[in-house]
């Protein structure tokens, strides 16, 4: 027979999952504590239990529902794993030289990357993200080309046939992308068909592709595959992936770079 504490913990875990679903699948630990009217320690204890069951994924300062088929709202994604995203963004900026050309896709992670790239000069940027364009245009003599199309209210991304036709006229040095999930068997995945189509187009036309994904996305699955691992040159992440993932990446020629908290790179030397 279950003890009172076990029943209570199960009840709290159920409530926690309900709040996560109501908030689009992600939430910060402090916010969960406030919404549930419990201590942060209680929230962390329940998150630990749910993570062991594979129901949620722990990230720095928060938690995500595992294997979600829909992403949370853009504003919420900007708040999740901010420290890791800043570190990875600084790491990517360290790979880019003044005068480089690039595609940058539409995501919360690439918005952080655009902020980090403001230290560079004379960049040639093609993007379908209004947030990326705003951060890099009219700054340090950059040239920014925005792919015009239907601008989505939810995340400021431009999509549609006109935007797709526009980006096909460019052949930059880099494509900088962020997926919903990364899997050593299935590749790089998204939950959005339009985003996946643009990612494929960016990869096909750039000379090198850099994918940026924090630890919460590694080993996960998404409904739409936009690239096989062998088509991507570099994966930037915040924590060294599991051994089996690194082994598969090495076989496929995918270079893994782990960003430190300071934003410097720790090359896993697997290419």
Beta strands, then each sheet from edge to edge (+ up, - down):
strand 1: 26-28
strand 2: 56-59
strand 3: 62-65
strand 4: 101-104
strand 5: 124-127
strand 6: 143-146
strand 7: 150-151
strand 8: 158-159
strand 9: 174-177
strand 10: 181-183
strand 11: 187-190
strand 12: 208-212
strand 13: 224-227
strand 14: 234-237
strand 15: 255-259
strand 16: 265-267
sheet 1: 1+ 3- 2+
sheet 2: 6+ 5+ 4+ 9+ 12+ 14+ 15+ 16-
sheet 3: 7+ 8-
sheet 4: 10+ 11- 13+
end
